[in-house]
Amino acid sequence: MSILSYLHVALTTRLAELRRDGERGDSPVPTAVIIAGLVAVAMAVTALALAKANNWMTGIPDHTNPE
């Protein structure tokens, strides 16, 4: 049997096994949607924390050095 015949048989056998297996895991689309949602929430929390910190810093009176 030549190497090309062997590779052809091995490839077709493997593809047939993959087609037969119905449970191949979850689609990457829901995972990408979840990650995008988590990134949006993280950005909102970061923006809120930054706004609170900036408001707190602007509320501090002017600093004077001790004499």
C-alpha positions as a Markdown table, in Angstrom:
| # | Residue | x | y | z |
|---|---|---|---|---|
| 1 | Met | 0.0 | 0.0 | 0.0 |
| 2 | Ser | 1.5 | 3.3 | -1.0 |
| 3 | Ile | 1.8 | 6.2 | 1.5 |
| 4 | Leu | -0.9 | 8.2 | -0.4 |
| 5 | Ser | -3.4 | 5.4 | -0.1 |
| 6 | Tyr | -2.6 | 5.0 | 3.5 |
| 7 | Leu | -3.1 | 8.7 | 4.2 |
| 8 | His | -6.3 | 8.8 | 2.3 |
| 9 | Val | -7.8 | 5.8 | 4.2 |
| 10 | Ala | -6.6 | 7.3 | 7.5 |
| 11 | Leu | -8.1 | 10.7 | 6.8 |
| 12 | Thr | -11.4 | 9.4 | 5.6 |
| 13 | Thr | -11.7 | 7.1 | 8.6 |
| 14 | Arg | -11.0 | 9.9 | 11.0 |
| 15 | Leu | -13.5 | 12.2 | 9.3 |
| 16 | Ala | -16.1 | 9.5 | 9.5 |
| 17 | Glu | -15.5 | 9.2 | 13.2 |
| 18 | Leu | -15.8 | 12.9 | 13.7 |
| 19 | Arg | -19.1 | 13.1 | 11.8 |
| 20 | Arg | -20.5 | 10.2 | 13.8 |
| 21 | Asp | -19.7 | 11.9 | 17.1 |
| 22 | Gly | -22.7 | 14.2 | 17.8 |
| 23 | Glu | -21.4 | 15.8 | 21.0 |
| 24 | Arg | -18.5 | 18.0 | 20.1 |
| 25 | Gly | -18.8 | 20.7 | 22.7 |
| 26 | Asp | -20.3 | 24.2 | 22.8 |
| 27 | Ser | -20.1 | 26.7 | 20.0 |
| 28 | Pro | -17.6 | 29.5 | 20.6 |
| 29 | Val | -20.3 | 32.2 | 20.0 |
| 30 | Pro | -21.9 | 32.0 | 23.5 |
| 31 | Thr | -18.5 | 32.0 | 25.1 |
| 32 | Ala | -17.6 | 35.2 | 23.1 |
| 33 | Val | -20.8 | 36.8 | 24.1 |
| 34 | Ile | -20.2 | 36.1 | 27.8 |
| 35 | Ile | -16.7 | 37.4 | 27.6 |
| 36 | Ala | -17.9 | 40.6 | 25.8 |
| 37 | Gly | -20.5 | 41.1 | 28.6 |
| 38 | Leu | -18.0 | 40.6 | 31.3 |
| 39 | Val | -15.7 | 43.2 | 29.6 |
| 40 | Ala | -18.5 | 45.7 | 29.4 |
| 41 | Val | -19.3 | 45.2 | 33.1 |
| 42 | Ala | -15.7 | 45.6 | 34.1 |
| 43 | Met | -15.4 | 48.8 | 32.1 |
| 44 | Ala | -18.5 | 50.2 | 33.7 |
| 45 | Val | -17.2 | 49.4 | 37.2 |
| 46 | Thr | -13.8 | 50.9 | 36.4 |
| 47 | Ala | -15.4 | 54.1 | 35.0 |
| 48 | Leu | -17.6 | 54.4 | 38.1 |
| 49 | Ala | -14.6 | 53.9 | 40.5 |
| 50 | Leu | -12.5 | 56.4 | 38.5 |
| 51 | Ala | -15.3 | 59.0 | 38.7 |
| 52 | Lys | -15.8 | 58.5 | 42.4 |
| 53 | Ala | -12.0 | 58.8 | 43.0 |
| 54 | Asn | -11.8 | 62.0 | 40.9 |
| 55 | Asn | -14.7 | 63.5 | 42.8 |
| 56 | Trp | -13.1 | 62.6 | 46.1 |
| 57 | Met | -9.8 | 64.1 | 45.0 |
| 58 | Thr | -11.3 | 67.3 | 43.9 |
| 59 | Gly | -13.1 | 67.6 | 47.3 |
| 60 | Ile | -9.7 | 67.8 | 49.1 |
| 61 | Pro | -8.8 | 71.4 | 50.1 |
| 62 | Asp | -5.6 | 72.9 | 48.9 |
| 63 | His | -2.5 | 71.6 | 50.6 |
| 64 | Thr | -0.3 | 73.9 | 52.5 |
| 65 | Asn | 3.1 | 73.1 | 53.8 |
| 66 | Pro | 3.7 | 73.2 | 57.6 |
| 67 | Glu | 5.8 | 76.1 | 58.8 |
